[in-house]
């Protein structure tokens, strides 16, 4: 095993570039290939938290990869410390084998485990271990960002697949749990005389139930992310953009313990990042507010600045943010008021999209929002609305953004037209 060449920075960077240039579906085979001379192995596998569609991928000898299960990798994920590679024996592909495993949860990655299977049994050189860990960290971050910037169609497909997968897993788990509960009840019957057999069978059944529950918990981790953790990740990404500049970033984390579907979290972070980048291109900017709020089954992303109020919707098209949100049933609304700043509001449904009541086009608005909408219908600007309702202009901007989002329109003019139309319908 020759590891000295890996101490050459040019070689290490060349290897990393080769892996990162691979097509998304070939990243693991490429990584496995470049590591073969450093750590010989017959197969490789990865378990990731950034892909709800296919969280487990394998490469290598067919007789091994066909037998590798996510449950086996999940057990390994529970014992491999993040950032500290692990070498030893583990049950993979249905048998106890020597493996090398590395776990990554760097900023920008949502947790990823790399496993090399049928590796040498002697301890690996420390230099080789460090190289593989750092390379896996780099690949994990790269894959996470590629997942976050995936095409809108893939986002919709991933959401549908993940939901169906979770449904099937839940049904299987319930069925198996019912079966095992019945087995336990039978084996605990007083009519059975063989105490040893009963005790052994009971232990096996209990172990199987624990395994099922652990698998279900792991599947949930792979397809969901806590809302506060998802926001903390985008906050960490935005910090370097403003750390040494004149713009102050105000952050408001979602006040909720709810978990988000992975694709919803990716889309929300992509929208937040794209809007902040577009806003930073403006002059005379001092402050940007970023907030996430969960209302019922919708995650609302609000990004507001105190700039010139001239940001155009076209500034966001380069990032395809609107298309990504639409693929998940969400939308993006931009409200720019010259001289008063810009507010961009995005919405991402967190559950199945259901038809809303059509009893009245303004039924979704609250009392204060209806008052603000009435002023919009009369063509009033934010200052006049604030003075008449005895509220601040920032509060008016907040209400306007919510009105546009709830009514499904993109401009103040469209909201005003809808309000007038609803008034005419009521009068008729």
SULBELZI-V674437 format. One line per field, one symbol per residue. ss: DSSP state (2 for helix, 1 for strand, 0 for the rest). psi: psi as a letter, one per 30 degrees, with the letter a starting at -180 (. if undefined). burial: I if it has 16 or more other C-alpha atoms within 10 Angstrom, else O. Layout:
BEGIN
ss->???
psi->???
burial->???
END
This chain:
BEGIN
ss->00022220222222222222000222222222222000000011111100000001111102222000022222222000010001111111001111111111000000011111100000000222222222222222222222220002222222222222222222222222222222222220000000222222222222222222222222222221112222222222222222000001111100000011122222222222222222220000001111111110011111111000000002222000222222200011111110001111111110000000000000000022222222222000022222222000222222222222222000022222222222222220
psi->jjfefffjeeeeeeeeeeeffklefgeeeeeeeffefejklflllkklgfjfeifkkllbkefefffklfeeeeeefffjkkfjkkkakljkhglklklkkkkkhlkfkhkkkkkkkhlkflklkeeeeeeeeeeeeeeeeeeeeeefglkeeeeeeeeeeeeeeeeeeeeeeeeeeeeeeeeeeefgkffkfjeeeeeeeeeeeeeeeeeeeeeeeeeeefflkkeeeeeeeeeeefefffeglfkkjkkjkkikgklkkeeeeeeeeeeeeeeeeeeffllhkfkkkkkkkkjchkjkkkkklhafhgklfffffffheeeeeefggalkkkjkjkffakkkkkkjkfakklklkgekfgffkleeeeeeeeeefggkleeeeeeefhlleeeeeeeeeeeeeefhlfleeeeeeeeeeeeeeee.
burial->OOIOOIOOOOOOOOIIOOIIOOOOOOIIIIIIIOIOOIIIIIIIIIIIIIIIIOIIIIIIOOOIIOOIIIIOIIIIIOOIOIIOIIIOIIOIIOOOIIIIIIIIIOOIIIIIIIIIIIIIOOOIOOOIIOIIIOIIIIIIIOIIIOIIIIOIOIIIIIIOOIIOIIOOIOOOIOOOIOOIOOOIOOIOOOOOOOOOOIOOIIOOIIOOIOOIIOIIOIIIIIIIIIIIIIIIIIIOOIOOOOOOOOIIIOOOIIOOOOIIIIIIIIIIIIIIIIIIOIIIOOOOIOIIIIIIIIOOOIIIIIIIIIIIIIIOIOOIOOIIIIIIIIIIIIIIIIIIIOOIIIIIIIIIIIOOOOOOOOOOIIOOIOOOIIOIIIIIIOOOOIOOIIOOOOOOIIOIIIIIIIIIIIIOIIIIOIIIOIIIOOOOOOOO
END
